[in-house]
Amino acid sequence: MVQYSDYNVEIGQSQKLVVDLMQEKNIPGLSIAVATKNDILWTEGFGFADLENKTPVKINSKFRIGSISKTLSALAIGKLIDNGQLKLSDYVQDYVPYFPEKKYPVTVGQLAAHTAGIRHYNFQNGEHLSDKNYKTVEESIGVFKDDALLFEPGTKYSYSTYGYVLLSAVIEGASKMNFIDFMDDSILTPLNLKNTVPDYNSEIVENRTRFYYESNGKIVNGQYVDNSNIWAGGGYLSTSYDLVLMSQYLLNNQFLKPSTIEKLWTPIPLSNGQKTNYGIGWRQDKDSLGRIYVHHGGLSMGGRSFLLVYPEEGLAIAMTSNLSTDFDQTFVLKIAEIFMK
């Protein structure tokens, strides 16, 4: 078993980068974890989970992970594929009969790859800051189900959280289970992700951080939002530790078939052959040295998160924070470079 002391130099260099980032972006609290296929090399909390009570960030502090929730949902799609309950070429109405027929048919794979033409939030009317509680996935779909497709599916890429809300309805139809229950029983529990849970506003969630954003140069409490309409696309809480633990299962070809993991990580081209960088709940890119990495980020009210995995090198890095802020994955790539030296 690798010990933290084996990586004292790398950890020290990375700690300095974290502290510098937090000072530059005025981030209240942040957690980071680095793992290989078989070992957790480093995990640490920085700053405060709750500024008012000066509660420090711990390894099990739960942050809003925003769109990394899509990566969790992708595991559900993968599990249903492995079980023979779902194919990417299936049509949405095969599993969601209450979703209206559109001008063009939409497949499960197109939903997962953001090429279905389902719209994203209407930011002008504040849909990304919804404070309404939704009891079911079907109720959530009511927000956008009657809207026309933006384009013929497969012909363009257009990022859509609502596409993943519809995908959660597909998961319900294929599994014959409520989405949250299926995620708990078939994904989170088998992977031992003990600190990954829906962001239920009304419940007491142990070790949940407070959520902040910056206004006129000051850190203020995050606006009240209710993520019950976007569980599959942006509604989960998690820890950096849980995210790299999940990644270890994939790096070791466990939990899902190797061919299915490859489907999640491989970008799905458009119908004209044009490439995107999006597979199923994961993006794929190359770093400055040409090494392939797969990743996803999350931005939510009071949260900024990243998950990055190098499949060939067998390295996973996750970072979670409790501030809505604008830094990108470049920071996580710097940490990766330190540990791969």
C-alpha positions in Angstrom: 0.0 0.0 0.0 1.4 3.4 -1.0 1.8 5.8 1.9 1.3 9.6 1.8 5.0 9.9 2.8 6.0 8.3 -0.5 4.7 11.4 -2.2 5.7 14.2 0.1 7.3 16.3 -2.6 4.4 16.0 -5.0 1.9 16.7 -2.2 3.8 19.7 -1.0 3.9 21.2 -4.5 0.2 20.5 -5.0 -0.7 22.0 -1.6 1.0 25.3 -2.7 -1.0 25.3 -5.9 -4.3 24.7 -4.0 -3.5 27.5 -1.5 -2.6 29.9 -4.3 -5.8 29.1 -6.2 -7.9 29.6 -3.1 -6.4 33.0 -2.4 -6.7 34.0 -6.1 -10.3 33.0 -6.4 -11.3 33.7 -2.8 -12.6 30.1 -2.4 -13.9 29.3 1.2 -13.4 25.6 1.1 -11.9 23.0 -1.2 -11.2 19.2 -1.1 -8.9 17.3 -3.4 -8.0 13.6 -3.9 -5.4 11.9 -6.1 -5.4 8.1 -6.8 -3.8 5.5 -9.0 -5.6 2.3 -9.9 -4.9 0.7 -6.6 -4.0 3.4 -4.1 -5.2 6.7 -2.8 -2.0 8.9 -3.0 -3.4 12.0 -1.4 -6.7 13.4 -0.1 -7.0 16.6 1.9 -9.5 19.3 2.8 -8.6 23.0 2.8 -10.4 26.0 4.2 -14.0 26.1 5.6 -17.1 24.1 4.8 -19.0 26.7 6.8 -17.6 30.2 7.0 -20.0 31.4 9.7 -19.2 28.6 12.1 -15.6 28.2 11.0 -16.2 24.5 10.3 -13.1 23.1 8.5 -13.4 21.1 5.3 -12.9 17.4 6.0 -12.3 14.4 3.7 -16.0 13.5 4.0 -17.4 17.1 3.5 -20.1 16.9 0.8 -20.0 19.5 -1.9 -22.4 20.2 -4.8 -20.8 18.5 -7.8 -23.1 20.0 -10.4 -22.7 18.4 -13.8 -20.4 15.6 -12.6 -23.9 14.2 -11.7 -24.0 13.4 -15.4 -21.0 11.2 -15.0 -22.8 9.3 -12.2 -25.8 8.9 -14.5 -23.5 7.6 -17.2 -22.7 4.7 -14.9 -26.4 3.9 -14.7 -26.6 3.8 -18.5 -23.6 1.6 -18.6 -25.0 -0.8 -16.0 -28.3 -1.1 -18.0 -26.3 -1.8 -21.2 -24.4 -4.5 -19.4 -27.6 -6.0 -18.1 -29.1 -6.1 -21.5 -31.9 -3.7 -20.5 -30.9 -0.9 -22.8 -29.2 -0.1 -26.1 -27.9 3.3 -27.1 -29.7 2.9 -30.4 -33.1 2.6 -28.6 -35.6 5.4 -29.0 -36.6 7.5 -26.0 -40.3 6.6 -26.3 -39.4 2.9 -25.9 -38.9 3.8 -22.2 -40.6 7.1 -21.7 -44.1 6.9 -23.4 -45.2 10.2 -21.7 -42.5 12.2 -23.6 -44.2 13.7 -26.7 -43.1 12.6 -30.2 -41.0 15.2 -31.9 -40.4 16.1 -35.5 -37.5 13.6 -35.4 -37.0 10.5 -33.3 -34.4 10.7 -30.5 -32.2 7.9 -29.4 -30.7 7.2 -25.9 -27.2 7.6 -27.3 -28.0 11.0 -28.7 -29.4 12.1 -25.3 -26.2 10.9 -23.6 -23.9 12.7 -26.0 -25.8 16.0 -26.1 -26.7 15.6 -29.8 -30.4 15.1 -29.3 -31.5 18.7 -29.8 -33.1 18.9 -26.3 -32.7 22.5 -25.1 -30.6 23.6 -22.1 -31.7 26.0 -19.3 -33.4 29.2 -20.2 -31.0 31.4 -18.3 -33.1 34.6 -18.9 -36.0 33.3 -16.9 -33.8 31.8 -14.2 -34.4 28.1 -14.8 -30.8 27.3 -13.6 -31.8 28.7 -10.2 -35.1 26.9 -9.8 -36.4 26.9 -6.2 -39.4 24.7 -6.9 -39.5 21.2 -5.4 -40.3 18.4 -8.0 -41.6 15.1 -6.7 -40.9 13.0 -9.8 -38.8 12.9 -12.9 -42.0 13.1 -15.0 -42.9 16.3 -13.3 -39.4 17.7 -14.0 -39.7 16.9 -17.7 -42.8 19.0 -17.8 -40.6 22.1 -17.9 -39.3 21.3 -21.4 -41.3 18.4 -22.8 -43.4 20.5 -25.2 -40.5 22.4 -26.7 -39.4 21.7 -30.2 -36.0 20.1 -30.8 -33.2 22.6 -31.6 -32.1 20.6 -34.6 -32.3 17.2 -36.2 -30.7 14.7 -33.7 -27.2 13.7 -34.4 -26.4 16.6 -36.6 -25.1 19.0 -34.0 -23.7 19.1 -30.4 -25.6 21.3 -27.9 -24.9 20.7 -24.2 -28.1 20.1 -22.3 -28.8 19.3 -18.6 -32.4 18.7 -19.5 -31.2 16.0 -21.9 -29.9 14.2 -18.9 -33.2 14.8 -17.0 -34.9 13.0 -19.9 -32.1 10.3 -19.7 -33.1 9.7 -16.1 -36.6 9.0 -17.3 -35.1 6.5 -19.7 -33.2 4.9 -16.8 -36.5 4.6 -14.8 -38.3 3.0 -17.8 -35.5 0.5 -18.5 -34.9 -0.4 -14.8 -38.6 -0.3 -13.7 -37.3 1.7 -10.7 -37.4 5.2 -9.4 -34.2 7.0 -10.6 -32.9 7.8 -7.1 -33.6 4.2 -5.9 -31.8 2.7 -8.9 -28.8 4.9 -8.4 -28.7 4.0 -4.7 -29.1 0.2 -5.2 -27.2 -0.3 -8.4 -24.5 2.3 -8.5 -23.7 4.1 -5.3 -24.0 1.1 -2.9 -22.0 -1.4 -5.0 -19.3 1.2 -5.5 -19.2 2.0 -1.8 -19.8 5.7 -2.5 -21.0 6.5 1.1 -20.8 10.2 0.7 -22.5 10.6 -2.6 -26.2 11.6 -2.2 -28.9 13.7 -3.7 -28.9 17.3 -2.5 -32.2 17.1 -0.6 -33.0 20.5 0.8 -35.4 19.4 3.4 -33.3 16.6 4.9 -30.4 16.8 7.4 -27.4 15.8 5.3 -24.4 15.0 7.4 -21.2 16.9 6.5 -22.9 19.0 3.8 -21.0 22.2 3.2 -22.6 25.6 2.9 -22.7 27.2 -0.5 -21.3 30.5 -1.6 -20.8 32.9 -4.5 -19.0 36.2 -5.0 -21.0 39.4 -5.3 -19.2 42.8 -5.7 -16.0 41.4 -4.4 -17.5 39.8 -1.3 -18.3 36.1 -0.5 -22.0 35.8 0.2 -24.4 32.9 1.0 -25.6 31.1 -2.1 -29.0 31.8 -3.5 -31.6 29.2 -2.4 -32.0 26.6 -5.2 -33.8 23.2 -5.3 -32.1 20.7 -7.5 -34.9 18.1 -7.5 -35.7 18.8 -11.2 -32.1 17.9 -12.3 -31.0 15.0 -10.2 -29.3 13.2 -13.1 -27.9 16.3 -14.7 -26.7 18.3 -11.7 -28.3 17.4 -8.4 -25.8 15.3 -6.4 -23.5 16.0 -3.5 -20.2 14.1 -3.3 -16.6 14.2 -2.1 -13.3 14.2 -3.9 -12.5 10.9 -2.3 -15.7 9.3 -3.6 -15.1 10.5 -7.1 -11.6 9.0 -7.3 -12.9 5.8 -5.7 -15.5 5.6 -8.5 -12.7 6.2 -11.0 -10.6 3.4 -9.6 -13.4 0.9 -10.4 -13.3 2.1 -14.0 -9.5 2.1 -14.3 -9.5 -1.5 -13.1 -12.3 -2.5 -15.5 -14.5 -3.4 -12.6 -18.2 -2.8 -12.1 -18.8 -2.3 -15.9 -17.6 -4.4 -18.8 -14.4 -3.0 -20.4 -16.3 -2.5 -23.7 -18.9 -0.5 -21.9 -16.3 1.7 -20.1 -14.8 2.4 -23.5 -18.3 3.5 -24.8 -18.5 6.0 -21.9 -15.1 7.4 -22.6 -15.1 7.5 -26.4 -16.6 10.6 -28.1 -19.6 10.0 -30.2 -19.3 11.6 -33.7 -22.0 13.6 -35.4 -23.9 12.0 -38.3 -21.6 13.7 -40.8 -18.6 12.2 -39.1 -17.5 15.5 -37.4 -15.9 14.8 -34.0 -17.0 16.1 -30.7 -15.2 15.5 -27.4 -18.2 14.1 -25.6 -18.9 10.4 -25.0 -21.5 9.3 -22.4 -21.1 11.5 -19.3 -17.4 12.0 -20.0 -15.4 14.3 -22.2 -12.2 13.2 -23.8 -9.2 15.4 -24.6 -5.4 15.4 -24.9 -3.0 17.2 -22.7 0.0 19.2 -24.0 2.1 16.0 -24.3 -0.6 14.2 -26.3 -1.8 12.0 -23.4 -5.5 11.2 -23.5 -7.6 12.1 -20.4 -11.3 11.9 -19.8 -13.0 14.4 -17.5 -16.1 16.3 -16.5 -16.6 19.5 -14.6 -19.5 20.8 -12.6 -20.7 24.4 -11.8 -23.7 25.0 -9.6 -24.9 27.5 -7.1 -22.2 27.3 -4.4 -20.1 24.7 -6.1 -17.3 24.1 -8.6 -15.9 20.7 -9.2 -13.7 18.7 -11.5 -13.0 15.0 -12.1 -10.1 14.0 -14.4 -8.8 10.5 -15.3 -5.8 9.4 -17.4 -6.8 5.8 -18.5 -3.4 4.8 -19.8 -1.4 6.2 -17.0 -3.9 5.0 -14.4 -4.3 8.3 -12.6 -7.5 10.0 -11.2 -7.9 13.4 -9.6 -11.0 15.0 -8.2 -11.5 18.5 -6.8 -14.6 19.9 -5.1 -15.2 23.4 -3.7 -18.1 25.4 -2.3 -17.9 28.6 -4.4 -19.5 29.3 -7.8 -16.4 30.5 -9.6 -14.8 30.6 -13.0 -11.5 28.6 -13.0 -11.2 25.7 -15.4 -9.6 22.2 -15.6 -6.1 23.7 -16.2 -5.6 23.7 -12.4 -6.4 20.0 -12.2 -4.1 19.2 -15.1 -1.2 20.9 -13.2 -1.8 18.6 -10.3 -1.8 15.6 -12.6 1.5 16.7 -14.1 3.1 16.9 -10.7 2.0 13.4 -9.8 3.0 11.9 -13.2 6.5 13.1 -13.0 
